[in-house]
Amino acid sequence: MTKPIPVEVRWHIVEAFDQGNTREEIADLYNVSAISVTRFLARRRKTGSLEPSPRPGRKPRLDERAETWIRGWIEQQPDLTLNELRERLGEVGYSVGLSAIFEKLRRIGFRVKKNDARRRARPS
């Protein structure tokens, strides 16, 4: 998905239309499609604004503040489990699932490292 056209450019496009230029002329001048020009005009007519619509998808649940908390806790106690991290995050106002915590840990570079204490029992 491409980035939305900046609001500044949208206003220039709408002003060009108000000055009497056709949609096709404006589209060629600003290197946008004629349908985009039509959409900008319709948005201005309906809402009075030219701000782009919100992007689809949900916002990340664990922001930078939560990341700071998680890093600090892991530095103090490196063997924290996901459940323990979830409990601590709940104490500071975050309500998230284990998968969200796991993904945040993965994104910030923490990896699960096996050691002798965590190895499976050997088959008999």
DSSP file (Angstrom, degrees, kcal/mol; ACC not computed):
  #  RESIDUE AA STRUCTURE BP1 BP2  ACC     N-H-->O    O-->H-N    N-H-->O    O-->H-N    TCO  KAPPA ALPHA  PHI   PSI    X-CA   Y-CA   Z-CA
    1    1 A M              0   0    0      0, 0.0     2,-0.1     0, 0.0     0, 0.0   0.000 360.0 360.0 360.0 132.7    0.0    0.0    0.0
    2    2 A T        -     0   0    0      1,-0.1     3,-0.1     3,-0.0     0, 0.0  -0.338 360.0 -92.8 -82.2 164.8    1.4    3.4   -1.0
    3    3 A K        -     0   0    0      1,-0.1    -1,-0.1    -2,-0.1     2,-0.0  -0.446  47.1-102.1 -73.3 149.7    1.7    6.4    1.3
    4    4 A P        -     0   0    0      0, 0.0    -1,-0.1     0, 0.0     3,-0.1  -0.355  41.5 -97.1 -68.5 153.6   -1.2    8.9    1.2
    5    5 A I        -     0   0    0      1,-0.1     5,-0.1    -3,-0.1    27,-0.0  -0.545  52.0 -99.3 -68.9 133.0   -0.7   12.1   -0.8
    6    6 A P     >  -     0   0    0      0, 0.0     4,-2.1     0, 0.0     3,-0.2  -0.152  23.3-121.7 -57.4 149.4    0.3   14.9    1.6
    7    7 A V  H  > S+     0   0    0      1,-0.2     4,-2.4     2,-0.2     5,-0.2   0.859 111.4  59.8 -61.1 -37.2   -2.4   17.3    2.7
    8    8 A E  H  > S+     0   0    0      1,-0.2     4,-1.8     2,-0.2    -1,-0.2   0.932 107.4  44.7 -55.9 -48.1   -0.5   20.2    1.4
    9    9 A V  H  > S+     0   0    0      1,-0.2     4,-2.4    -3,-0.2    -1,-0.2   0.877 109.5  56.7 -65.8 -38.3   -0.5   18.7   -2.1
   10   10 A R  H  X S+     0   0    0     -4,-2.1     4,-2.4     1,-0.2    -1,-0.2   0.908 106.5  49.5 -59.7 -41.6   -4.2   17.9   -1.7
   11   11 A W  H  X S+     0   0    0     -4,-2.4     4,-2.6     1,-0.2    -1,-0.2   0.893 109.5  51.5 -65.8 -38.6   -5.0   21.6   -1.0
   12   12 A H  H  X S+     0   0    0     -4,-1.8     4,-2.3     2,-0.2    -1,-0.2   0.901 110.0  50.3 -62.1 -39.9   -3.0   22.6   -4.1
   13   13 A I  H  X S+     0   0    0     -4,-2.4     4,-1.7     2,-0.2    -2,-0.2   0.930 112.2  45.9 -63.4 -46.0   -5.0   20.2   -6.2
   14   14 A V  H  X S+     0   0    0     -4,-2.4     4,-2.2     1,-0.2    -2,-0.2   0.896 112.3  51.2 -65.5 -40.1   -8.3   21.5   -4.8
   15   15 A E  H  X S+     0   0    0     -4,-2.6     4,-1.5     1,-0.2    -1,-0.2   0.890 106.8  54.2 -64.8 -38.3   -7.3   25.1   -5.3
   16   16 A A  H  <>S+     0   0    0     -4,-2.3     5,-1.8     1,-0.2    -1,-0.2   0.883 108.9  48.9 -62.3 -37.5   -6.3   24.3   -8.9
   17   17 A F  H ><5S+     0   0    0     -4,-1.7     3,-1.7     1,-0.2    -2,-0.2   0.910 107.9  53.9 -67.0 -41.5   -9.8   23.0   -9.5
   18   18 A D  H 3<5S+     0   0    0     -4,-2.2    -1,-0.2     1,-0.3    -2,-0.2   0.784 102.0  59.8 -63.3 -26.3  -11.3   26.1   -7.9
   19   19 A Q  T 3<5S-     0   0    0     -4,-1.5    -1,-0.3    -5,-0.1    -2,-0.2   0.474 128.2 -95.9 -82.4  -1.7   -9.3   28.2  -10.4
   20   20 A G  T < 5S+     0   0    0     -3,-1.7    -3,-0.2     1,-0.3    -2,-0.1   0.489  75.4 141.6 106.2   3.9  -11.0   26.5  -13.3
   21   21 A N      < -     0   0    0     -5,-1.8    -1,-0.3     1,-0.1     2,-0.1  -0.458  51.0-114.9 -74.9 151.5   -8.6   23.7  -14.3
   22   22 A T     >  -     0   0    0     -2,-0.1     4,-2.3     1,-0.1     5,-0.2  -0.409  23.7-110.6 -81.3 163.2  -10.1   20.3  -15.3
   23   23 A R  H  > S+     0   0    0      1,-0.2     4,-2.6     2,-0.2     5,-0.1   0.891 119.0  51.4 -59.2 -40.7   -9.6   17.2  -13.4
   24   24 A E  H  > S+     0   0    0      2,-0.2     4,-2.3     1,-0.2    -1,-0.2   0.898 109.2  49.5 -66.6 -41.0   -7.4   15.7  -16.1
   25   25 A E  H  > S+     0   0    0      2,-0.2     4,-2.5     1,-0.2    -1,-0.2   0.924 113.4  46.6 -62.6 -43.9   -5.2   18.8  -16.3
   26   26 A I  H  X S+     0   0    0     -4,-2.3     4,-2.7     2,-0.2    -2,-0.2   0.910 109.9  53.6 -65.0 -42.1   -4.8   18.8  -12.5
   27   27 A A  H  X>S+     0   0    0     -4,-2.6     5,-1.8     1,-0.2     4,-0.8   0.917 112.4  44.3 -59.4 -44.0   -4.0   15.0  -12.6
   28   28 A D  H  <5S+     0   0    0     -4,-2.3     3,-0.3     3,-0.2    -1,-0.2   0.905 113.7  50.9 -66.2 -41.2   -1.3   15.6  -15.2
   29   29 A L  H  <5S+     0   0    0     -4,-2.5    -2,-0.2     1,-0.2    -1,-0.2   0.895 121.4  31.2 -65.0 -41.8    0.1   18.6  -13.4
   30   30 A Y  H  <5S-     0   0    0     -4,-2.7    -1,-0.2    -5,-0.1    -2,-0.2   0.356 106.2-120.1-101.9   4.8    0.4   16.9  -10.0
   31   31 A N  T  <5S+     0   0    0     -4,-0.8     2,-0.3    -3,-0.3    -3,-0.2   0.911  72.3 120.3  58.0  46.3    1.1   13.3  -11.3
   32   32 A V      < -     0   0    0     -5,-1.8    -1,-0.2    -6,-0.2     2,-0.2  -0.813  68.6 -90.7-127.1 171.1   -2.0   11.8   -9.6
   33   33 A S     >  -     0   0    0     -2,-0.3     4,-1.5     1,-0.1     3,-0.3  -0.491  28.7-121.4 -82.1 156.3   -5.0   10.0  -11.1
   34   34 A A  H  > S+     0   0    0      1,-0.2     4,-2.1     2,-0.2     5,-0.1   0.844 114.7  58.2 -64.0 -33.2   -8.1   11.9  -12.1
   35   35 A I  H  > S+     0   0    0      1,-0.2     4,-2.5     2,-0.2    -1,-0.2   0.852 101.7  55.3 -66.4 -32.8  -10.1    9.8   -9.7
   36   36 A S  H  > S+     0   0    0     -3,-0.3     4,-2.6     2,-0.2    -1,-0.2   0.917 106.1  50.8 -64.2 -42.1   -7.9   11.0   -6.9
   37   37 A V  H  X S+     0   0    0     -4,-1.5     4,-2.2     1,-0.2    -2,-0.2   0.932 110.9  49.2 -59.1 -45.4   -8.8   14.6   -7.8
   38   38 A T  H  X S+     0   0    0     -4,-2.1     4,-2.3     1,-0.2    -2,-0.2   0.903 110.7  50.3 -60.4 -42.5  -12.5   13.6   -7.7
   39   39 A R  H  X S+     0   0    0     -4,-2.5     4,-2.7     2,-0.2    -1,-0.2   0.901 109.0  51.0 -64.8 -40.6  -12.0   12.0   -4.3
   40   40 A F  H  X S+     0   0    0     -4,-2.6     4,-2.3     1,-0.2    -1,-0.2   0.914 111.0  48.7 -63.6 -41.2  -10.3   15.0   -2.8
   41   41 A L  H  X S+     0   0    0     -4,-2.2     4,-2.1     2,-0.2    -2,-0.2   0.910 112.7  47.9 -64.1 -41.6  -13.0   17.3   -4.0
   42   42 A A  H  X S+     0   0    0     -4,-2.3     4,-2.6     2,-0.2     5,-0.2   0.899 110.6  51.6 -66.0 -40.5  -15.7   15.0   -2.6
   43   43 A R  H  X>S+     0   0    0     -4,-2.7     4,-3.0     1,-0.2     5,-0.8   0.919 110.7  48.1 -63.1 -42.9  -13.9   14.7    0.7
   44   44 A R  H  X5S+     0   0    0     -4,-2.3     4,-1.2     3,-0.2    -1,-0.2   0.911 112.8  49.0 -63.6 -40.9  -13.7   18.5    1.0
   45   45 A R  H  <5S+     0   0    0     -4,-2.1    -2,-0.2    -5,-0.2    -1,-0.2   0.906 119.3  37.2 -64.8 -41.8  -17.3   18.8    0.1
   46   46 A K  H  <5S+     0   0    0     -4,-2.6    -2,-0.2    -5,-0.1    -3,-0.2   0.906 136.7  12.9 -79.1 -43.0  -18.4   16.2    2.7
   47   47 A T  H  <5S-     0   0    0     -4,-3.0    -3,-0.2     2,-0.3    -2,-0.2   0.656  85.7-128.0-112.5 -19.4  -16.0   16.9    5.6
   48   48 A G  S  <<S+     0   0    0     -4,-1.2     2,-0.3    -5,-0.8    -4,-0.2   0.480  81.6  92.8  80.6   1.2  -14.4   20.3    4.9
   49   49 A S        -     0   0    0     -6,-0.6    -1,-0.3     2,-0.1    -2,-0.3  -0.830  61.6-156.3-123.7 161.3  -11.0   18.6    5.4
   50   50 A L        +     0   0    0     -2,-0.3   -40,-0.1    -3,-0.1    -6,-0.1   0.163  47.7 135.4-120.7  15.6   -8.5   16.9    3.2
   51   51 A E        -     0   0    0      1,-0.1    -2,-0.1    -8,-0.1     2,-0.0  -0.388  60.6-109.6 -63.4 139.4   -6.9   14.7    5.8
   52   52 A P        -     0   0    0      0, 0.0    -1,-0.1     0, 0.0     3,-0.1  -0.309  37.0 -98.1 -67.3 156.0   -6.4   11.1    4.6
   53   53 A S        -     0   0    0      1,-0.1     0, 0.0    -2,-0.0     0, 0.0  -0.337  51.3 -85.9 -67.2 154.4   -8.5    8.3    6.1
   54   54 A P        -     0   0    0      0, 0.0    -1,-0.1     0, 0.0    -3,-0.0  -0.326  49.4-105.3 -61.1 145.9   -6.9    6.3    8.9
   55   55 A R        -     0   0    0      1,-0.1     0, 0.0    -3,-0.1     0, 0.0  -0.446  40.2-105.6 -71.0 144.9   -4.8    3.4    7.8
   56   56 A P  S    S+     0   0    0      0, 0.0    -1,-0.1     0, 0.0     2,-0.1  -0.254  78.7  55.8 -69.1 161.0   -6.4    0.0    8.2
   57   57 A G  S    S-     0   0    0      2,-0.0     2,-0.3     0, 0.0    -2,-0.0  -0.227  85.8 -74.7 103.1 165.4   -5.2   -2.4   11.0
   58   58 A R        -     0   0    0     -2,-0.1     3,-0.1     1,-0.1    -3,-0.0  -0.655  45.2-105.3 -99.7 157.6   -5.0   -2.0   14.7
   59   59 A K        -     0   0    0     -2,-0.3    -1,-0.1     1,-0.1     2,-0.1  -0.432  46.9 -91.3 -74.1 150.9   -2.4   -0.1   16.6
   60   60 A P        -     0   0    0      0, 0.0    -1,-0.1     0, 0.0     3,-0.1  -0.395  30.6-145.7 -62.4 140.2    0.3   -2.0   18.3
   61   61 A R  S    S+     0   0    0      1,-0.2     2,-0.7    -3,-0.1    34,-0.1   0.789  85.1  58.3 -81.6 -27.3   -0.7   -2.8   21.9
   62   62 A L  S    S-     0   0    0     38,-0.1    -1,-0.2    32,-0.1    32,-0.0  -0.894  74.9-173.7-108.2 109.8    2.7   -2.5   23.4
   63   63 A D     >  -     0   0    0     -2,-0.7     4,-2.1    -3,-0.1     5,-0.1  -0.066  45.0 -79.0 -89.8-168.6    4.2    0.9   22.8
   64   64 A E  H  > S+     0   0    0      1,-0.2     4,-2.3     2,-0.2     5,-0.2   0.843 128.4  57.1 -63.7 -34.2    7.7    2.3   23.6
   65   65 A R  H  > S+     0   0    0      2,-0.2     4,-2.0     1,-0.2    -1,-0.2   0.928 108.3  46.3 -63.4 -43.2    6.8    2.9   27.2
   66   66 A A  H  > S+     0   0    0      1,-0.2     4,-2.8     2,-0.2    -2,-0.2   0.889 109.8  54.9 -65.0 -38.7    5.9   -0.8   27.6
   67   67 A E  H  X S+     0   0    0     -4,-2.1     4,-2.7     1,-0.2    -1,-0.2   0.901 106.6  51.2 -60.8 -40.5    9.1   -1.8   25.8
   68   68 A T  H  X S+     0   0    0     -4,-2.3     4,-2.2     2,-0.2    -1,-0.2   0.920 110.9  48.4 -62.5 -44.0   11.1    0.3   28.3
   69   69 A W  H  X S+     0   0    0     -4,-2.0     4,-2.5     2,-0.2    -2,-0.2   0.950 112.4  48.5 -59.4 -49.5    9.4   -1.5   31.2
   70   70 A I  H  X S+     0   0    0     -4,-2.8     4,-2.5     1,-0.2     5,-0.2   0.919 110.7  50.0 -60.2 -46.5   10.1   -4.9   29.6
   71   71 A R  H  X S+     0   0    0     -4,-2.7     4,-2.2     1,-0.2    -1,-0.2   0.918 111.6  49.2 -58.5 -43.9   13.7   -4.2   29.0
   72   72 A G  H  X S+     0   0    0     -4,-2.2     4,-1.9    -5,-0.2    -2,-0.2   0.919 111.6  47.9 -63.1 -44.3   14.2   -3.0   32.6
   73   73 A W  H  X S+     0   0    0     -4,-2.5     4,-2.6     1,-0.2    -1,-0.2   0.901 112.5  48.8 -64.3 -40.5   12.6   -6.1   34.1
   74   74 A I  H  < S+     0   0    0     -4,-2.5    -1,-0.2     2,-0.2    -2,-0.2   0.858 108.5  53.5 -70.9 -33.5   14.6   -8.4   31.9
   75   75 A E  H  < S+     0   0    0     -4,-2.2    -1,-0.2    -5,-0.2    -2,-0.2   0.895 114.7  42.2 -64.8 -38.3   17.8   -6.7   32.8
   76   76 A Q  H  < S+     0   0    0     -4,-1.9    -2,-0.2     1,-0.3    -1,-0.2   0.879 135.7  14.5 -73.6 -39.2   17.0   -7.1   36.5
   77   77 A Q    ><  -     0   0    0     -4,-2.6     3,-1.2    -5,-0.2    -1,-0.3  -0.767  66.3-175.5-141.6  89.8   15.7  -10.7   36.1
   78   78 A P  T 3  S+     0   0    0      0, 0.0    -4,-0.1     0, 0.0    -1,-0.1   0.660  78.3  63.4 -65.9 -16.8   16.6  -12.4   32.8
   79   79 A D  T 3   +     0   0    0     -5,-0.0     2,-0.1     2,-0.0    -5,-0.1   0.113  69.7 140.4 -98.0  24.6   14.7  -15.6   33.5
   80   80 A L    <   -     0   0    0     -3,-1.2     2,-0.1    -6,-0.1    -6,-0.0  -0.392  45.7-134.5 -64.5 140.6   11.2  -14.0   33.6
   81   81 A T     >  -     0   0    0      1,-0.1     4,-2.3    -2,-0.1     5,-0.2  -0.462  23.1-107.5 -88.3 167.5    8.5  -16.0   32.0
   82   82 A L  H  > S+     0   0    0      1,-0.2     4,-2.4     2,-0.2     5,-0.1   0.884 121.4  53.6 -61.6 -38.3    5.9  -14.6   29.6
   83   83 A N  H  > S+     0   0    0      2,-0.2     4,-2.3     1,-0.2    -1,-0.2   0.908 108.4  49.0 -63.1 -41.8    3.2  -15.0   32.3
   84   84 A E  H  > S+     0   0    0      2,-0.2     4,-2.3     1,-0.2    -1,-0.2   0.904 111.2  49.6 -65.7 -40.0    5.3  -13.0   34.8
   85   85 A L  H  X S+     0   0    0     -4,-2.3     4,-2.6     1,-0.2    -2,-0.2   0.902 109.8  51.9 -63.9 -39.5    5.9  -10.3   32.2
   86   86 A R  H  X S+     0   0    0     -4,-2.4     4,-2.1     2,-0.2    -2,-0.2   0.906 109.3  49.7 -64.1 -40.7    2.1  -10.2   31.6
   87   87 A E  H  X S+     0   0    0     -4,-2.3     4,-1.5     2,-0.2    -1,-0.2   0.922 112.5  47.2 -62.5 -43.7    1.4   -9.8   35.3
   88   88 A R  H  X S+     0   0    0     -4,-2.3     4,-0.9     1,-0.2    -2,-0.2   0.896 110.7  51.2 -66.5 -39.1    3.9   -7.0   35.6
   89   89 A L  H ><>S+     0   0    0     -4,-2.6     5,-2.8     1,-0.2     3,-0.5   0.875 106.6  55.6 -64.6 -35.3    2.5   -5.2   32.6
   90   90 A G  H ><5S+     0   0    0     -4,-2.1     3,-1.0     1,-0.2    -1,-0.2   0.853 101.9  57.3 -62.8 -34.9   -0.9   -5.5   34.1
   91   91 A E  H 3<5S+     0   0    0     -4,-1.5    -1,-0.2     1,-0.2    -2,-0.2   0.772 109.1  45.2 -67.6 -25.9    0.3   -3.7   37.2
   92   92 A V  T <<5S-     0   0    0     -4,-0.9    -1,-0.2    -3,-0.5    -2,-0.2   0.282 131.0 -88.0-103.6  10.5    1.4   -0.7   35.1
   93   93 A G  T < 5S+     0   0    0     -3,-1.0     2,-0.5     1,-0.3    -3,-0.2   0.586  84.9 123.7 104.3  11.7   -1.8   -0.6   33.1
   94   94 A Y      < -     0   0    0     -5,-2.8     2,-0.6    -6,-0.1    -1,-0.3  -0.898  36.1-169.0-107.7 134.2   -1.4   -2.9   30.1
   95   95 A S        +     0   0    0     -2,-0.5     2,-0.3   -34,-0.1    -8,-0.1  -0.882  32.0 142.8-120.3  97.5   -3.8   -5.8   29.4
   96   96 A V        -     0   0    0     -2,-0.6     2,-0.1   -10,-0.2    -6,-0.1  -0.871  45.2-109.7-134.6 163.6   -2.2   -7.9   26.7
   97   97 A G     >  -     0   0    0     -2,-0.3     4,-1.5     1,-0.1     3,-0.2  -0.393  34.6-105.7 -88.3 169.7   -1.9  -11.6   25.7
   98   98 A L  H  > S+     0   0    0      1,-0.2     4,-2.8     2,-0.2     5,-0.2   0.858 118.2  57.8 -63.3 -36.4    1.1  -13.8   25.8
   99   99 A S  H  > S+     0   0    0      1,-0.2     4,-2.6     2,-0.2    -1,-0.2   0.866 103.7  52.5 -65.7 -34.6    1.5  -13.7   22.0
  100  100 A A  H  > S+     0   0    0     -3,-0.2     4,-2.1     2,-0.2    -1,-0.2   0.903 111.8  46.0 -65.8 -40.4    1.7   -9.9   22.1
  101  101 A I  H  X S+     0   0    0     -4,-1.5     4,-2.6     2,-0.2    -2,-0.2   0.920 112.1  50.9 -67.1 -43.6    4.5  -10.0   24.7
  102  102 A F  H  X S+     0   0    0     -4,-2.8     4,-2.4     1,-0.2    -2,-0.2   0.925 111.2  48.2 -59.9 -45.0    6.3  -12.8   22.7
  103  103 A E  H  X S+     0   0    0     -4,-2.6     4,-2.6     2,-0.2    -1,-0.2   0.894 110.8  50.9 -63.6 -40.1    6.1  -10.7   19.5
  104  104 A K  H  X S+     0   0    0     -4,-2.1     4,-2.0     2,-0.2    -1,-0.2   0.917 110.9  48.9 -64.0 -42.6    7.4   -7.6   21.3
  105  105 A L  H  <>S+     0   0    0     -4,-2.6     5,-2.3     1,-0.2     4,-0.5   0.910 112.2  48.9 -62.1 -41.7   10.3   -9.6   22.7
  106  106 A R  H ><5S+     0   0    0     -4,-2.4     3,-0.8     1,-0.2    -2,-0.2   0.912 111.0  50.0 -64.5 -42.5   11.1  -11.0   19.3
  107  107 A R  H 3<5S+     0   0    0     -4,-2.6    -1,-0.2     1,-0.2    -2,-0.2   0.840 110.0  49.2 -68.0 -33.4   11.0   -7.5   17.7
  108  108 A I  T 3<5S-     0   0    0     -4,-2.0    -1,-0.2    -5,-0.2    -2,-0.2   0.462 122.9-103.0 -89.6   1.4   13.3   -5.9   20.2
  109  109 A G  T < 5 +     0   0    0     -3,-0.8     2,-0.4    -4,-0.5    -3,-0.2   0.517  69.5 143.1 101.0   5.4   15.8   -8.7   19.8
  110  110 A F      < -     0   0    0     -5,-2.3     2,-0.3    -6,-0.2    -1,-0.3  -0.653  28.1-169.9 -80.2 134.9   15.4  -10.9   22.9
  111  111 A R        -     0   0    0     -2,-0.4     2,-0.6     2,-0.0    -5,-0.0  -0.914  27.1-114.7-124.2 150.2   15.8  -14.6   22.1
  112  112 A V        -     0   0    0     -2,-0.3     2,-0.5     2,-0.0    -2,-0.0  -0.744  35.0-164.1 -82.4 122.0   15.1  -17.7   24.1
  113  113 A K        -     0   0    0     -2,-0.6     2,-0.2     0, 0.0    -2,-0.0  -0.928  10.7-137.0-112.5 128.6   18.5  -19.4   24.7
  114  114 A K        +     0   0    0     -2,-0.5     2,-0.3     3,-0.0     5,-0.0  -0.559  25.6 176.2 -81.4 145.9   18.6  -23.0   25.9
  115  115 A N    >>  -     0   0    0     -2,-0.2     3,-1.3     1,-0.0     4,-0.5  -0.830  48.5 -86.1-136.6 179.2   21.0  -24.0   28.6
  116  116 A D  G >4 S+     0   0    0      1,-0.3     3,-0.8    -2,-0.3    -2,-0.0   0.820 123.4  58.4 -59.1 -32.4   21.7  -27.2   30.5
  117  117 A A  G 34 S+     0   0    0      1,-0.2    -1,-0.3     0, 0.0    -3,-0.0   0.774 109.4  43.9 -70.6 -24.2   19.0  -26.5   33.1
  118  118 A R  G <4 S+     0   0    0     -3,-1.3    -1,-0.2     2,-0.0    -2,-0.2   0.389  84.8 119.6-102.3   3.7   16.3  -26.3   30.4
  119  119 A R    <<  -     0   0    0     -3,-0.8     3,-0.1    -4,-0.5     2,-0.0  -0.325  67.0-107.2 -71.4 152.3   17.2  -29.3   28.3
  120  120 A R        -     0   0    0      1,-0.1     2,-0.2    -2,-0.0    -1,-0.1  -0.327  39.5 -93.4 -72.8 158.4   14.8  -32.2   27.8
  121  121 A A        -     0   0    0      1,-0.1    -1,-0.1    -2,-0.0     3,-0.1  -0.480  47.4-110.7 -68.2 143.8   15.3  -35.5   29.5
  122  122 A R        -     0   0    0     -2,-0.2    -1,-0.1     1,-0.1     2,-0.1  -0.478  33.9-102.0 -77.7 147.3   17.1  -37.9   27.3
  123  123 A P              0   0    0      0, 0.0    -1,-0.1     0, 0.0    -3,-0.0  -0.380 360.0 360.0 -67.1 147.2   15.2  -40.9   25.9
  124  124 A S              0   0    0     -3,-0.1    -2,-0.0    -2,-0.1    -3,-0.0   0.466 360.0 360.0 -85.8 360.0   15.9  -44.2   27.7
